[in-house]
Amino acid sequence: MRSKKTLVIPVLVLVALLAAACGGATSASNSPASSDTTAPAAEVGHQEATGAARQASGTENPDAVVVAVEVGELYVKASQTTFKVGVPYRLVVTNSGKIAHEVMIMPPVDHSSGMSMEGLDEMALAMIHEHDLGPGMTATLELTFQQAGSGQLEAACHLPGHYEAGMKQQLTIIAS
């Protein structure tokens, strides 16, 4: 009979190897967008993130234009929906609802294609996760769009059933 100690060590080694494999991988989706992309690129802080965006570094830009965004069952309302390239914005997102929501800034998506949540996360230019946007919570997202896109963007919640119920707000990115 094996002791618990001899089983724990191989399990810990396996967990460490899996964590290293997941954390060390890079993919093309983590690179800045090329000039032929249809989605406007955005800069969000200084650290690389998914798609053509960077995640907020926790420092606030005092020159950012503040945009109020309210989410609830099942809507997204933004105080501003047209954004200029090169202008820093601070989205202050408040969940006025009774359940958690998320906000993803990304091109519109056809959910009938069956894209996974992981695929949506990779496609998002910037996002606030549902664990950061529970009922009554407020979260901020700093971003600067780097290029006007030929397509539109949305601020949307892609939790199951939310997007399909209309939980999205169209955003337009224009040249300065």
N, C-alpha and C positions, 0 to 999 in steps of 0.2 A: 504494500500500500504506500502510495506517495504521500509525503507530508504537504501541508498547505504551503510551506515555505518554498518547496521545489516547484510548485505550480505558479506561485506569485511572480517569481523572477522571469520566467519566459513570457508571461502575460505583460509585464512591465516593459520588457524589451520590445515586444510586438507593438505595444502602444507607442513607444518612443519612435520606432521606425515609421509607423504610419503617420505620426505627427510631423516628423521630419520630411516625409514625402509630400504631404499636403502643403506644408508651409514653405517649402523650398521651390515649388513648381512655379514657373512663370508661363504666361501664355500671351499670344498676340493681342488678346482683348485688354491687356493691361498697358498697352502702349498708347501714346497720344494718337488721336485720330489723324489719318492722312488727309490731304487736301481734297480727295475725291469722295469724302463721306457726305451723306445727305443730312446727317444729324449735326446740329451746331455743336462745336466743341465748347467745353466749359472748363474753367479752372476753379477748383474749390480748395483753397489752401495751398499746401506745398507738398503733400504726400501723394504718390501715384495711387489710383484706385481703378475701378473697372471702367470700361468704355473709354470715352474721351474726356474723362473728368479726373479731378483729384479730390480727395476727401479733406474736410476741414481739419486744420491743425489745432483748433481750440483757441486761436487768437482771433479777435474781432477787428475788422477793418473799420476805423472810425469814420471813413469817408463812404461807407457802403450805404446804398439806398435801401431803406427798410421797407419790405413788402410783407403785409399781414396776410397769412393764409389760414383759413379756418376749415377744419374737416369735421365731419360728423356722419350720422347715419343718413344716407349714403351720398354725400356730396363733398365737393372741394370748391371753395370760394377764395379767390385771390384778389387783393385790392389793386393789383396791377397785373396785366396779362401780356403786355408788350415790353420787351427788354432790349436794350442797346448793347451791341458788341463793345467790349472794353470797359464797361461800367460795372463796378463792384456792387453786388446786391446781397442783402441779408434777408433771407426768408425766415420769418418768425411764424412757425406753424403751431397752431393751437388745436387740440382735439376737444371739441365741445360735445362729443358724443359719449355714449355709455359703454362702448367697446373699443379695443385697440385698433389703430389704423397705421398704415405706413404711407409715406409719400415718396414716389420715385419721379425724377425728372428724366424723361426719355421720349423717344418717338412713339406715336400711337401704335398699339399692338392689336393684332387680330387674335383673340383668345381661342378661336375655333381651331387654330393650328396646333393647340396642345402644348405650347411651350412651357417648360418647367419653371418653377420659381427660381432655380439656380440660373437658368437661361435669362430670365428677366433681370435678375441681379447683375449679371454680366453686361447686359445691354444698357442698364441705367447709367446716365451721366452722373447722377448724384442721388442720394437717397437718405431718408430717415427711417430706420427700422421700427417695426411695430413695438418692440420692447422699450423703445425710447419715446413712444407716442401713445401711451395708454390713456384711458379716460381722464380728462382734466389736465393732461400734461401739455407742456409747451416745449418745443425744440427749435433750434435755429440751424440754418444751413447757409453758409457763405459761398457765393459763386460769382464768377465773372465769365460771361460767354466770350469765346475767342473768335468766332466766325458766325456770320449769318448763314443759316441753312436754307436749302431749297425746300425743305419740308418743315412741318410744324413739330413742336414738342408738346408734351402734356405733363402736368403735375397730377399724378394718379395713385390710387391705392389698388394694388394688384392682389390683395388677399382674396381667397376664394369667394366669388360671387360679388365682390364689391365693384370691380371695374365694370362688369357686365350690367350692374344696376345703375351705372352712370356716375360712378365716383371718380371723375376726371375733370380737369380744367385745361383748356387749350392755351398754349403759350406761343407767342410769336417773337422771334429773334430778328432784329433789324440792324443794319449797319449804323454806325455812329454818325 
